[in-house]
Amino acid sequence: MKKKVLIIGSGLGGLSTALRLSVKGYDVTILEKHSKAGGRLNQLQIDGFTFDVGPSFMSMSYELNELFESCGVKNPIKMTELDPLYNVYFEGNDKPYKIWKTLENLEKEFAEIEPNLAAKVEKYLKRGGEFFHDTEDAVIKSNFNSLISYLFQLSKVPKKHLPYLFRTMWNEVERNFDSNEVRVIFSLVAFFLGSTPFQTPAIYSLLNYTEMKHDGYWKVEGGMYKIVDELLKLLSAQKVKIVYNTEIVGFEKSNNFISSLIDQNGKKWTADIFISNSDAASFRGKILKREKFSEEKLDKMEWTLAPFTIYLGVKGSIDNLAHHNYFLGKNFRGYADAIFTSSISPQKPYYYVNVSSKSYKECAPDGCENIFILCPVPDLRFKKDWSDREELANNIIDDLSKRTGFDIKNNVLVKKIFDPEDWGKMFNLYKGSGLGLSHGMLQVGAFRPKNKDEQFKNLFYVGASTTPGTGLPMVIISSKLVEERIEEVYGNLS
């Protein structure tokens, strides 16, 4: 008889795990809080405009290929590599810097402020690439049964990488580049981790290697939700059941096993194996009521920045915007130092702008643009009141209008705002933290909330909040790791 698996949540981690296990012979059901699958990898469709809700590009695309190939199919998703990767606007400069993956073009772009940039970047990326490949299998793609086993694996990493552990990403870019602009640009990847380069360990300069040398960034034809669409097709073929509008609020246990989950209507859901795609730390506190993960203790941990997002359908074509854009101010260090713990909205916000209609016209009506704006802000521990959301949104829109030379405000046809409170409620993100626990050295690897429960032998975790960490490729790797955990106990049923 097939083993029954119940997965809480249909984010990329839940969908990927469901696919892997269903192919291996498990009977899988997914319980989804909303009426639509995808979690943060979702889309908004309003009056002919289509927006990515969260992630807007793919890196390490080979991990997506691996997911499909492990299930016996070729990746059906059409992707195009980005080059340039994105534009960066500095306050006071009308012309953006184009960040080329092709180093010859990148050197020309920065010739006036950073001579011999190609050689400097090659040296910098070589170091990051060596660290990436020396840790990819030993650390990133491994399960750890104890802190000792994790430290043992780390001991196998070449000692030349030790200095990375004691420097920040900003320290690393300062050592390699002379101009402030180039230092800022190469440290922007820290914001992908929901942090700043002044808190992020230097080891994450490996992200520069993955974006510029190893695999690059990829846009998905028709929008990022195509990934979810294709996974849903395969899950349907595998007879995986998805039950929507179902939120888990409690559980029942028998000895050291979960016997059932309880939804908001009091219905009990039974299975042999349970997998949570919800935040691994807050699930242990909110649902399992673990003292170690109480609100008081979670508040003392280090969390990533919260997202403040604006979705605009705009009439007209904004020539000065590319598909991916960053808008930065002048006081990078001061802004980064204040943003985590501020109790007020940033007055001169730094933000990211995605305009997928630049690449895919079907994402907006004729003669229009779809604009997705992401501004990292403090989580709800520090800024509890978001009644000023319209003021912040208008501040960002006015700034974007001024810097692009296009009157956005008076051409808006569609407008939607999600503040940290919205993000927290929609996706069960602790205090609205966009990417969960931060990636400091004491919150990664074996220090991160584990993908196998400490008490219940049939409860596992998948997603950005457990190992190996945040980002779409890491979540796909996470699904592989939890599949390995389950097969250790229950075997391959195929």
C-alpha positions in Angstrom: 0.0 0.0 0.0 1.3 3.5 -0.9 2.5 5.7 1.9 0.4 8.8 2.2 2.1 12.2 2.3 0.5 15.4 3.3 2.3 18.7 2.4 1.4 22.0 4.0 1.7 24.7 1.4 2.2 24.9 -2.4 5.2 27.1 -2.7 8.0 26.0 -4.9 9.4 23.8 -2.2 6.0 22.1 -1.6 5.4 21.6 -5.3 8.9 20.3 -6.0 8.8 17.8 -3.2 5.3 16.6 -4.2 6.6 15.9 -7.7 9.7 14.1 -6.5 7.8 11.9 -4.1 4.8 11.2 -6.4 7.2 9.9 -9.0 8.8 7.7 -6.4 5.4 6.0 -5.6 4.1 8.1 -2.7 0.4 9.1 -2.5 0.7 12.9 -2.1 -1.8 15.6 -1.1 -1.1 19.3 -0.8 -3.1 21.6 1.5 -3.0 25.2 0.4 -4.2 28.2 2.4 -5.1 30.2 -0.7 -7.2 29.5 -3.8 -4.1 29.5 -5.9 -0.8 27.6 -5.8 2.7 29.1 -5.8 3.3 30.8 -2.5 5.6 33.8 -3.0 6.3 32.5 -6.5 2.9 33.8 -7.6 1.2 36.2 -10.0 -1.3 39.0 -9.9 -3.6 39.5 -12.9 -5.5 42.8 -12.9 -7.4 44.4 -15.8 -5.1 42.9 -18.5 -1.9 43.4 -16.5 0.1 40.4 -15.2 2.7 40.8 -12.4 5.2 38.5 -10.7 4.3 38.8 -7.0 7.7 37.9 -5.7 10.7 36.4 -7.5 11.3 37.9 -10.9 14.2 36.0 -12.4 16.0 32.6 -12.0 19.6 31.8 -11.2 21.3 28.4 -11.2 18.8 27.4 -13.9 20.4 23.9 -14.0 18.7 23.1 -10.7 15.3 23.6 -12.3 16.5 21.4 -15.2 17.5 18.7 -12.6 14.0 18.9 -11.0 12.3 18.1 -14.2 14.9 15.5 -15.4 14.7 13.7 -12.1 11.0 13.1 -12.9 11.8 11.9 -16.4 10.9 15.0 -18.4 12.8 17.7 -20.1 12.4 21.2 -18.7 9.4 22.6 -20.6 9.9 26.2 -19.5 11.3 28.7 -22.0 14.0 30.9 -20.5 16.4 33.5 -21.9 19.7 34.5 -20.3 20.0 38.1 -19.3 22.9 40.2 -20.6 23.0 42.9 -19.4 21.7 41.5 -16.1 20.1 44.8 -14.9 20.5 48.6 -14.8 21.6 50.5 -11.8 20.6 54.1 -11.2 22.5 56.2 -8.7 20.9 59.3 -7.4 22.1 62.4 -9.3 23.0 60.4 -12.4 20.6 60.5 -15.3 22.2 57.6 -17.1 22.1 54.1 -15.5 25.0 51.7 -15.4 24.3 48.6 -17.4 25.6 45.5 -15.6 26.9 43.3 -18.3 27.7 39.6 -17.8 30.1 40.0 -20.7 33.2 41.5 -19.0 34.5 43.3 -22.0 31.2 45.3 -22.1 31.3 45.7 -18.4 34.8 47.2 -18.5 33.7 49.7 -21.1 30.7 50.7 -19.0 32.9 51.7 -16.1 36.0 52.8 -17.9 35.9 56.3 -16.5 35.7 55.3 -12.8 37.2 51.8 -12.6 40.2 51.1 -14.9 41.0 47.5 -15.8 37.7 46.3 -14.4 37.6 43.0 -16.4 40.8 41.8 -14.8 39.6 42.9 -11.3 36.3 41.1 -11.8 38.0 37.9 -13.1 40.1 37.8 -9.9 37.2 38.5 -7.6 34.9 35.9 -9.3 37.7 33.3 -9.3 37.8 33.4 -5.6 34.0 33.3 -5.2 33.9 30.4 -7.8 36.4 28.4 -5.9 34.5 28.7 -2.7 31.2 27.9 -4.4 32.5 24.6 -6.0 34.4 23.6 -2.8 31.2 23.9 -0.8 28.4 23.1 -3.2 28.3 19.3 -2.6 29.9 19.1 0.8 27.7 21.8 2.4 24.9 23.2 0.2 23.7 19.9 -1.1 24.1 17.8 2.1 21.9 16.8 5.0 23.4 17.0 8.5 22.3 14.8 11.4 24.1 16.8 14.0 26.2 19.9 14.6 29.3 17.6 14.8 28.6 16.2 11.3 28.2 19.7 9.9 31.4 20.9 11.4 33.2 17.8 10.1 32.0 18.6 6.6 33.2 22.2 7.0 36.6 20.9 8.1 36.9 19.4 4.6 36.6 22.8 2.9 40.1 24.1 1.9 41.6 26.3 4.6 42.3 29.1 2.1 38.6 30.0 2.5 38.8 30.7 6.2 39.2 34.5 5.8 35.8 34.6 4.2 34.3 33.6 7.5 35.6 36.7 9.3 34.9 39.4 6.7 31.7 40.9 5.4 30.7 41.2 1.8 31.5 44.9 1.9 35.0 44.1 3.2 35.5 41.8 0.2 34.4 44.4 -2.4 36.6 47.0 -0.8 39.6 44.7 -1.2 38.9 44.3 -4.9 37.4 47.5 -6.3 38.3 51.2 -6.0 35.2 53.1 -7.0 32.3 53.3 -4.6 29.8 52.7 -7.5 31.4 49.4 -8.4 31.6 48.3 -4.7 27.9 49.1 -4.2 26.9 47.2 -7.4 28.8 44.1 -6.5 27.4 44.1 -3.0 23.7 44.4 -4.2 23.4 40.6 -4.1 23.3 40.9 -0.3 19.8 42.4 -0.7 18.7 39.2 -2.5 19.3 37.5 0.9 17.2 40.1 2.6 20.2 41.7 4.3 22.9 44.3 3.6 26.5 43.9 2.6 27.6 45.2 5.9 26.0 42.3 7.8 26.3 39.6 5.1 29.3 37.3 5.4 31.9 37.5 2.6 31.2 33.9 1.6 28.1 35.1 -0.2 30.2 36.9 -2.8 29.8 33.4 -4.4 26.5 34.9 -5.6 28.4 37.3 -7.8 30.0 34.3 -9.3 26.7 32.6 -10.0 25.2 35.7 -11.5 28.2 36.8 -13.7 30.2 33.7 -14.5 28.6 30.4 -13.5 25.1 30.5 -14.9 23.8 34.0 -14.9 20.2 35.3 -14.5 17.3 34.0 -16.6 14.0 35.5 -17.4 11.0 33.2 -17.9 8.9 33.7 -20.9 5.4 34.9 -19.9 6.4 35.5 -16.3 7.8 33.5 -13.4 4.4 31.8 -12.7 5.0 29.6 -15.7 7.2 27.5 -13.4 4.2 26.9 -11.2 1.9 26.2 -14.2 4.3 23.5 -15.5 4.7 21.9 -12.2 0.9 21.8 -11.7 0.5 20.0 -15.0 3.0 17.3 -14.0 1.4 17.0 -10.5 -2.0 16.5 -12.1 -0.5 13.7 -14.3 0.9 12.1 -11.2 -2.5 12.2 -9.5 -1.3 14.6 -6.8 -4.3 16.2 -5.1 -4.3 19.9 -4.1 -6.9 21.1 -1.6 -7.2 24.9 -1.7 -8.6 27.3 0.9 -7.3 25.1 3.7 -5.1 26.5 6.5 -3.5 24.3 9.2 -4.0 25.6 12.7 -3.3 22.6 14.9 -2.3 19.0 15.1 -2.7 15.7 17.0 0.1 13.4 18.0 0.6 9.8 19.0 3.9 9.2 20.9 6.7 10.6 18.7 4.5 10.8 15.5 2.1 13.3 14.1 -1.2 11.5 13.7 -3.2 14.3 12.1 -3.3 18.0 11.1 -6.3 20.2 11.9 -7.5 22.9 9.5 -9.4 26.1 10.2 -12.7 24.3 10.0 -11.8 21.6 12.5 -11.3 18.9 9.8 -8.6 16.4 10.6 -6.1 15.3 7.9 -4.3 12.0 8.4 -1.2 10.7 6.6 1.9 8.6 7.2 4.3 11.5 6.4 3.8 15.2 7.0 5.9 18.0 5.3 5.6 21.7 6.1 6.4 24.2 3.4 5.5 27.0 5.9 8.2 28.9 7.7 10.2 26.2 9.5 10.9 28.3 12.6 7.5 30.0 13.1 5.7 26.7 12.3 7.5 25.1 15.3 6.4 28.0 17.5 2.9 28.8 16.2 1.6 25.4 15.4 3.8 23.0 17.5 4.0 25.4 20.4 7.7 24.7 21.0 9.2 26.9 23.7 12.5 27.1 21.8 10.6 28.9 19.0 8.3 31.1 21.1 7.7 34.7 19.9 10.1 36.0 22.5 12.9 33.8 21.3 12.1 34.2 17.6 12.2 38.0 18.0 15.8 37.7 19.3 17.0 35.9 16.1 18.2 37.7 13.1 15.6 38.0 10.3 15.7 39.3 6.8 14.2 42.5 5.7 10.5 42.7 4.9 9.2 43.4 1.4 7.1 46.5 0.6 5.8 45.9 -2.9 3.9 48.1 -5.4 2.2 46.8 -8.6 1.4 49.4 -11.2 -0.3 49.2 -14.6 0.8 52.3 -16.4 -0.4 53.8 -19.7 2.5 54.6 -22.0 6.0 53.3 -22.6 8.8 54.3 -20.2 11.9 54.3 -22.3 14.4 54.7 -19.5 13.4 51.4 -17.8 14.8 48.0 -18.6 13.4 44.6 -17.6 15.4 44.7 -14.3 16.5 48.0 -12.6 17.9 49.2 -9.2 17.4 52.7 -7.9 19.9 53.8 -5.3 20.6 56.9 -3.3 23.9 58.5 -2.3 24.3 57.4 1.3 24.5 53.7 0.9 26.2 52.9 4.2 24.0 55.2 6.2 20.9 53.8 4.6 21.9 50.2 5.1 22.8 50.8 8.8 19.4 52.3 9.5 17.0 50.2 7.4 16.9 47.1 9.6 15.7 48.6 12.8 13.9 51.8 11.7 10.4 52.5 13.1 9.6 54.9 10.3 9.4 54.4 6.5 12.6 55.4 4.6 12.4 58.9 3.3 14.7 58.3 0.4 14.1 54.6 -0.3 16.3 52.3 -2.3 14.2 50.0 -4.5 14.2 47.4 -7.3 11.9 47.8 -10.4 10.9 45.0 -12.7 9.1 45.6 -16.0 8.5 42.2 -17.6 6.4 43.9 -20.4 9.8 45.1 -21.7 10.5 41.5 -22.7 7.0 40.0 -22.9 4.3 42.2 -24.3 1.5 39.9 -23.2 2.1 41.0 -19.6 0.4 44.4 -20.3 -2.2 45.8 -22.7 -1.0 47.5 -25.9 0.8 50.7 -25.2 1.2 50.0 -21.5 3.8 48.8 -19.0 3.5 46.6 -15.9 5.8 47.9 -13.1 6.6 45.8 -10.1 8.5 47.7 -7.3 10.2 46.1 -4.4 11.5 48.2 -1.5 13.2 46.3 1.4 11.9 47.7 4.7 12.0 46.8 8.5 10.0 43.9 9.6 7.1 44.1 12.0 9.2 43.8 15.1 10.5 47.3 14.5 7.8 49.0 12.4 4.4 47.7 13.5 2.3 50.4 12.0 1.9 50.6 8.2 -0.9 53.1 8.0 1.6 55.3 6.1 1.8 52.8 3.2 0.2 55.2 0.7 2.6 57.9 1.6 5.6 55.6 1.1 4.2 54.3 -2.2 3.7 57.8 -3.5 7.2 58.8 -2.3 8.6 55.9 -4.4 6.4 56.6 -7.4 7.3 60.3 -7.4 11.0 59.4 -7.1 10.8 56.9 -10.0 8.9 59.5 -12.1 11.6 62.1 -11.5 14.5 59.7 -12.3 12.9 58.2 -15.5 11.5 61.5 -16.8 8.0 59.9 -17.1 4.9 61.0 -15.2 3.9 57.7 -13.7 1.4 59.0 -11.1 -0.9 60.6 -13.7 -0.8 57.5 -16.0 -1.5 54.8 -13.5 -4.4 52.5 -14.6 -3.9 49.8 -11.9 -2.3 50.0 -8.4 -1.9 47.4 -5.7 0.3 47.6 -2.6 1.4 44.8 -0.2 3.1 46.0 3.0 4.9 43.7 5.5 1.7 43.0 7.3 0.1 41.8 4.1 3.1 39.6 3.3 3.0 38.1 6.8 -0.7 37.3 6.6 -0.6 36.0 3.0 2.4 33.6 3.3 2.7 33.0 7.0 6.0 35.0 7.1 7.2 35.6 10.6 6.7 39.4 11.4 6.6 39.9 7.6 10.2 38.9 7.1 10.4 38.3 3.4 13.0 35.5 3.3 12.8 34.2 6.9 15.9 33.9 9.1 19.0 35.7 7.8 22.0 33.9 6.6 24.6 34.7 9.2 27.1 32.0 10.1 25.1 30.9 13.1 21.9 30.6 11.1 23.0 28.4 8.2 23.9 24.8 7.7 23.2 22.8 10.9 22.4 26.0 12.8 19.4 26.6 10.5 15.9 25.1 11.4 16.3 21.5 10.3 14.4 19.8 7.6 13.7 16.8 9.9 11.7 17.5 13.0 13.5 17.2 16.4 10.6 15.3 18.0 8.2 13.9 15.5 9.7 11.2 13.3 7.2 11.6 10.5 7.4 15.4 10.2 9.7 17.2 7.7 10.3 20.7 6.4 11.0 22.1 3.0 11.5 25.6 1.6 13.6 28.8 2.0 13.4 28.8 5.8 15.2 25.4 6.2 18.4 24.0 4.7 20.2 25.1 2.5 18.6 28.6 2.5 16.7 31.2 0.4 16.3 31.7 -3.3 14.6 29.6 -6.0 17.5 27.2 -6.7 18.1 26.7 -3.0 14.4 25.8 -2.5 14.7 23.2 -5.3 17.8 21.8 -3.6 15.8 21.8 -0.4 13.2 19.5 -2.0 15.9 17.1 -3.0 17.3 17.1 0.5 13.9 16.4 2.1 13.3 13.6 -0.4 16.6 12.0 0.7 15.5 12.3 4.4 12.2 10.5 3.7 13.8 7.8 1.6 16.2 7.1 4.5 13.2 6.2 6.6 10.6 4.9 4.2 12.6 3.9 1.1 12.0 4.4 -2.6 8.5 3.0 -3.4 8.8 3.1 -7.2 
